[in-house]
């Protein structure tokens, strides 16, 4: 669980960081009883940005192409670093809300711009596209698509998607699938992960606005011990 304090202790040789720093923004993360507020600091946002860049760098994303990021204000803890990562790699970021009512705008962006990738497609977005009469294969054809778990299975049946990959919120940690498509990467600089009774458990490694110690994410999964073929040394999780 998240804890506030003013010390650093050690457990089995691993530092448990409980000291806090000032937040730069307040997002949220999925918890057992809904979403919890997640204050995050400037250094955390920077570290998340570089973790995202390590995953994006495994794809051949050409300079100057567009990436459509679908999110809400409550997703700021990863959405803002994602925007920074996109721009830092010489790509152009455009945004849409994670809402069925944004479906017409999402289709318009994909049709009118040179969109290389779409990030954050949810079941809500797919419902909106269906209601507006848009064919999914036409909207997402020849694009890299990162989907949330509730949209992944359906999109896996859509022909023409260049690469379909998973993105997930594992409690307060952001997880993203690379080009290899074998598990999702979690920033190993930021998080110490274990699996307990089939669920992922996280602890902070570094100073945060909201530190975590043995936080049970309620996300089922296991750790993948083998190195990833993409070359990214960050930990991988097999979510299930």
C-alpha positions in Angstrom: 0.0 0.0 0.0 1.0 3.6 -0.4 2.7 5.1 2.7 3.9 8.6 3.7 6.9 8.9 6.0 10.4 10.3 6.4 12.9 7.4 6.3 14.5 4.7 4.2 14.6 1.2 5.6 15.8 -2.0 4.2 14.1 -5.3 3.7 16.1 -8.3 2.4 18.8 -6.0 1.1 16.3 -3.9 -0.9 15.8 -0.3 0.1 12.2 0.7 1.0 11.8 4.3 0.1 9.1 6.1 2.2 10.4 9.7 2.0 8.4 11.9 -0.4 8.9 14.8 -2.7 6.5 17.4 -4.0 4.1 16.3 -6.8 3.9 18.0 -10.2 0.5 16.6 -11.1 -2.2 14.3 -9.7 -3.3 11.4 -11.7 -4.9 8.1 -10.6 -4.4 4.4 -10.8 -6.8 1.4 -10.6 -7.3 -0.1 -7.2 -9.5 -2.7 -5.6 -12.3 -0.2 -4.9 -12.0 1.9 -8.0 -9.4 4.5 -8.9 -7.1 6.1 -6.3 -5.4 9.5 -6.6 -1.8 9.3 -7.6 0.3 12.4 -7.0 3.5 12.2 -9.1 6.7 14.4 -9.1 8.6 15.9 -12.0 11.5 13.4 -11.7 8.9 10.5 -11.8 7.4 11.9 -15.0 10.9 12.1 -16.6 11.7 8.5 -15.6 8.4 7.3 -17.1 9.1 9.2 -20.3 12.4 7.4 -20.8 10.9 4.0 -20.0 8.3 4.6 -22.7 11.0 5.7 -25.1 12.8 2.4 -24.6 9.7 0.6 -25.8 8.8 3.0 -28.6 12.4 2.7 -29.8 11.9 -1.0 -30.6 9.5 0.0 -33.4 10.5 1.6 -36.8 8.6 4.9 -36.2 9.7 7.3 -38.9 10.6 10.9 -37.9 7.7 13.4 -38.4 4.8 10.9 -38.3 1.8 11.3 -36.0 1.0 9.2 -32.9 -2.6 9.4 -31.6 -2.7 9.2 -27.8 -6.2 8.4 -26.4 -6.5 9.1 -22.6 -8.3 11.1 -19.9 -7.1 13.7 -17.4 -7.0 11.0 -14.7 -4.4 9.1 -16.8 -1.9 12.0 -16.5 0.7 10.0 -14.6 1.5 8.1 -17.9 -0.2 10.3 -20.5 2.0 13.3 -20.0 5.2 11.3 -20.1 3.9 9.5 -23.2 3.4 12.9 -24.9 6.9 13.9 -24.0 8.4 10.6 -25.3 6.6 11.0 -28.6 7.9 14.5 -29.2 11.4 13.7 -27.9 11.6 11.0 -30.6 10.8 13.5 -33.4 7.2 12.3 -33.7 4.0 14.5 -33.7 1.5 13.9 -30.9 -2.2 14.4 -31.3 -4.8 13.6 -28.6 -8.3 12.3 -28.1 -10.4 11.5 -25.1 -11.0 7.9 -24.1 -14.7 8.2 -24.8 -17.3 6.7 -27.2 -18.2 10.3 -28.0 -14.7 10.9 -29.5 -15.1 8.1 -32.0 -15.9 10.5 -35.0 -12.8 12.6 -34.1 -10.6 9.6 -33.7 -11.6 8.3 -37.1 -11.1 11.7 -38.7 -7.6 12.0 -37.2 -6.6 8.5 -38.5 -8.0 9.3 -42.0 -6.6 12.8 -42.4 -3.2 12.6 -40.8 -0.2 10.3 -41.4 -0.8 8.4 -38.2 1.8 5.7 -37.5 0.5 4.5 -34.2 -2.6 4.7 -32.0 -2.2 4.4 -28.2 -4.9 3.6 -25.7 -7.7 2.1 -27.7 -10.4 0.9 -25.2 -13.7 -1.0 -25.4 -15.4 2.4 -25.0 -13.7 3.7 -28.1 -14.6 0.6 -30.1 -18.2 1.0 -29.1 -18.2 4.6 -30.3 -16.7 3.6 -33.6 -19.4 0.9 -34.0 -22.2 3.3 -33.2 -20.8 5.8 -35.8 -20.7 3.1 -38.5 -16.9 3.0 -38.9 -15.2 -0.2 -39.9 -12.3 -1.0 -37.5 -10.1 -2.4 -40.3 -10.3 0.9 -42.1 -9.6 3.0 -39.0 -6.6 1.0 -37.8 -5.2 -0.5 -41.0 -1.4 -0.4 -41.4 -0.9 1.2 -38.0 0.7 0.1 -34.7 -2.1 -0.1 -32.1 -1.6 -0.3 -28.4 -4.9 -1.5 -26.9 -6.2 -1.8 -23.3 -7.1 -5.2 -22.1 -10.8 -4.7 -22.6 -10.3 -4.0 -26.4 -7.4 -6.3 -27.1 -9.2 -9.5 -27.9 -11.6 -7.9 -30.3 -8.8 -6.0 -32.1 -6.9 -9.2 -32.5 -9.6 -10.3 -34.9 -9.4 -7.2 -37.0 -7.3 -7.7 -40.2 -4.8 -5.2 -41.5 -3.4 -3.9 -38.2 0.4 -3.6 -38.6 1.2 -4.5 -35.0 -1.3 -5.0 -32.1 0.3 -4.5 -28.7 -1.0 -4.4 -25.1 -0.8 -1.5 -22.7 -1.9 -1.8 -19.1 -2.0 0.0 -15.7 -0.5 -2.5 -13.2 -1.6 -0.6 -10.1 0.5 2.6 -10.1 2.9 1.2 -12.7 2.5 1.7 -16.4 3.2 -1.3 -18.6 3.7 -1.4 -22.4 4.4 -4.2 -24.9 7.3 -3.8 -27.2 7.8 -4.9 -30.8 8.6 -8.5 -29.7 5.1 -8.8 -28.3 6.2 -11.1 -25.5 4.9 -9.7 -22.2 4.7 -6.1 -21.1 7.6 -4.0 -20.0 7.6 -2.3 -16.6 10.3 0.3 -15.6 12.8 -1.7 -13.6 14.5 1.5 -12.4 11.3 2.7 -10.9 9.7 -0.5 -9.6 10.6 -3.7 -7.8 8.0 -6.3 -8.8 7.1 -9.7 -7.4 4.2 -12.1 -7.9 2.1 -13.3 -5.0 -0.8 -15.7 -5.3 -0.9 -14.9 -9.0 -1.0 -11.1 -8.7 1.7 -8.5 -9.3 3.0 -6.8 -6.2 5.0 -3.5 -6.5 7.4 -1.5 -4.3 9.1 1.8 -5.1 12.8 1.8 -5.8 13.3 5.6 -5.9 12.0 8.7 -4.2 8.4 9.4 -5.2 5.6 11.8 -4.4 3.6 8.7 -3.3 5.8 5.8 -2.3 4.6 2.2 -2.4 5.7 -0.8 -0.4 4.4 -4.3 -1.3 1.4 -2.9 -3.0 -0.8 -5.6 -4.4 -2.0 -4.5 -7.8 -4.9 -6.8 -8.2 -3.6 -7.5 -11.7 -3.1 -11.2 -12.3 0.2 -12.1 -13.9 3.7 -13.5 -13.5 7.3 -12.3 -14.0 9.2 -13.3 -17.1 12.8 -14.0 -16.2 14.3 -14.3 -19.7 15.8 -11.2 -21.5 13.5 -9.7 -24.1 14.4 -10.2 -27.8 13.9 -6.4 -28.3 17.0 -5.6 -26.2 15.1 -3.7 -23.5 16.5 -4.7 -20.1 13.3 -3.6 -18.2 11.3 -6.3 -16.5 8.6 -8.1 -18.4 5.3 -9.3 -17.0 3.0 -11.9 -18.5 -0.5 -10.6 -17.6 -3.3 -13.1 -17.4 
